[in-house]
Amino acid sequence: MADKKNQKMPPKKEEEFKEVYKAWGSAEAEVIKSFLQSHGIPCLLKGLVVQSVHAFSMDGLGEIKILVAEKDFNLAEKLLKSHKEEQL
């Protein structure tokens, strides 16, 4: 009999995630992802694979969406806002 603790949970549906930030390149997206993860907020990156083919972005082709779970959205948004204000 399999132990229930060792069973993997099915992947969450995209609808359970919410876009918290839009980056314009993979470097920026990775920095934001690392920042959120360092605060205990897991996230997903969603974008076109065009960056691996073309080193430039135009007309939204380089856009990468940073998604967080709905339950983490408010905290992630506050963290990003406060970090942006510190940079100004």
N, C-alpha and C positions, 0 to 999 in steps of 0.2 A: 504494500500500500504506500503510495507516494505521500511524502510529507508536504502539507499545504504551504508551509513557510518557504519551501524551496521551489515552488511553482512560480513561473514568471507571469507577471500581470500582462494582459494584452496591451498593445500600444494604444495610447490615447488618441482619440479622433482629433483632427485639426480644429473642429468646432469648439473644442475645450480649451483652445489656445487663443490668445488675443495679441494683436500687434502692438508692441510698446514703443518701437523705434524703427526708423527706416534709414539704413546706411547706404552710402553711394560707392561701395567698394568692399572687397573682402577684408582688407586690413582694418578699416573702421568697424566693420561688423564683428570681427574677432575681438577687438578691444572692448566693445560694448558687451559682448557675450562674456568675456573674462571678468569684466567689472561686475556684472550681475551675478555670475556664478560665485565670485568672491564674497558676495553678500548672501549666499545660500539660495539663490534663485536660479533654478535650471531654465535653460532656454533653447530654442531651436532657431536655426537660420533657414530662411526660405528665399530662394531667388533663382534667377536663370543661370545657367552654366556658362554663359557667354564670357564671363571674366577669364575663364581658363583658355579661351580661344583668342579673344581680343583684349589687349591691355588697356583699353580705354572704355569709357562709358558715355553714352549719349541717349537721349530719348528714353530714359528709364531702364536701359539694358543692364546697367551695373547695379541696379537697385537690389538690396538685400533686406528683407524684413526680419526683424528680431521678434520672435513670438515667445510669450511666457504663458504659463497656466493662468486661467482666469483668477484663481485664488491668490496669485502673486502679483497681479497686474497693478494694483494701487501702490504697493510698496515699490515695485520696479519703477513706476512712473515718478514717484517721489524721489527715489535715489538718483535717477537720471536728471531730473529737474534741479536738484540741489547740487549735483556735480557740475552741471552746465553753469549754474550761477557762480560757483567757485572759480570757474575758468575765466569768467568775465572780469 
